[in-house]
Amino acid sequence: KLSDCLDDLDIHVAEKAAFALSRSPLPRAAELLGLHLTKTLVPVRLQCAIARALVWMATPVALRHLRQAMSQLDPAARQEAIAALGRLEAIELRPVAVEMLFALLDEGDVSASARAAIAHSLGQLQDLRALPVLETLARDADERVQWHAIAAIERLTAAGDR
């Protein structure tokens, strides 16, 4: 029943349904969110809510569905997903999130704002495997990307010193 509410014309109802589904531990809830995320004509605001919901679920299934939908997202929703991945609290899933961010960079035509968000999220995830990628981003043509990458490197190296 909750998944039907994702199609509600009232965006607030649809967002609340995404949030409610994110509270379910069932893989089916992640599947329903993932399927809805790849539908055409989903409002950007709802795409953002679903992307956040999938990260909040903090399960491998939920992250897999987000990863599959990532290339189809509106740029604003993609940005929201990148930011949400950086805030992932499940330590055991952080390597998966890091790999997702690496894959986004490997896609090629990634906007400067997305590269900056990726750098920021990599710093938040505290995975030392990100250092070479961040060092590359620190030499990016866009100054904003450089600053985010440098800050992420400092965060990672400070965490490594503890």
N, C-alpha and C positions, 0 to 999 in steps of 0.2 A: 504494500500500500504506500509506503513512504516513497518508493521510486516513482510512483505516479505523480507525486507532488513536485518532482523535479521539473515537470512540464507545466506547472501552474503558471498562469499569466501574471500573477502577483510575484514579483522577483523576491520579495521577502519570504514568501512561503517556500519558494524553490530553494533559497539559500538555507532556510531552517531545515528543510528536508535533507540537504547535503550534509549539514552539520549533524543531524540526527543519525544519518546512515554512517557517518564517520565514527560514531560511538559504538557501532556494532563490531564484535570480534569475528563475525562470520565472513569468510572469503566471498560469499555471494554479494554482500554489501559493497565490497571493493569492486567487484565485477560490474555491478549495476552503475556505480559512479563512473567507472572507466568507460562503460558503453555509452553513457549519457554524454561524457566529455567529448566523444568522437562524433556525436551527432552534428548534423549541419544546423545552422541557425540558432545555436545556443548563445544567449547573450554573453558578452564578455564578462560582465559582473558575475554571472553564474559559473562561467568557466573558472574564474578566479576562486570562487567559493569551493568548487569541486576539487580543484587542484590542491587547495589548502586542506580540504577534508581527506584527500588521499594520503597526504603527508602525515596528517594528524593520526591516521589509522595506525601508522608505524608498523606495517606488516610487509613482508616481501611481495605478497600478492598485490597490495595497494600500490607499492612503488613500481611494480612491473606494469600495471595499468597506466600509471602516470607517464612512465617512460614511453609506452606505446603511443600515447596521445600527444606527447610533447610537440612533435613536428606539425601537428594540426591546430595547435592553439593560436589564438590571437596573440600578437606580441605582448600586450599588457598581461594576459593570463600566463604567458610563458615566463614573464618577469616575476610574476607572483609565485609561480611554481619554483623558480630558482631561489627566490628569497625564502620560501617555506622550507626548501630542502636544507638550507643553511641553518635553520632553527630546529632541525630534526633532533629530538632528544634521545631516541633509542640508539644507544652507543653501538649495538650490534649491527644496526642498519646504516650507520654512517659510511662504511666503505661502499655500500651500494649507491648511496647518494653521491659520493665523490665520483664514482664511475659514471653516473648519469650526467654529472656536470662535465666530466671529460668528454663524454660522447657528444654533448651539445657543442662544445668547442670544435670537435672534429668534423661537425657538419659543414663547416666552412662559413658561409655568409651569415655571421653572427653580428648583430648590431653592437655598437660601442656600449650602449646602456646594458645590454645583456652580458657582454664580457665583463663589465664592471661589477654587475650583480654576481656573476659566477665567481669572480675573484673574491668578493666579499664573503660569499657563502663558503668557499673553500677555506678561507681563514676561520670561519666559525666552526667548521666541521673538524678542525684540528687533526688532519691526517697528513703526516709528513710526506706521503707520496705526492702531494700537491705542490711541493716546493719547486720542482722543475717547471711545471706549468705556470706557476705564479711568477717565476723568474722571467719566463717568456712574456707574460702579460705585463710585467714591469717595464718592458721595452716596447709596449704597444704604441701605436701612432697617436692614440687618444690619451690626453693627459689625465682624464678622469679614471680611465682604466688603470693607468700607471699608479695613481695614488691608491686606488683600492687594492691593487696587487701588492704594493709596498707595505701597506698596513696589514694585509693578510700574512705576508712573509714575517713581519715583525711579531705578529700574534703567534704564528706557528713556532718561530724560534724561541720566543719567550716561554711558550708552553713546554717546549723541549728542554729548557733549562731547569724546569721545576722538578 
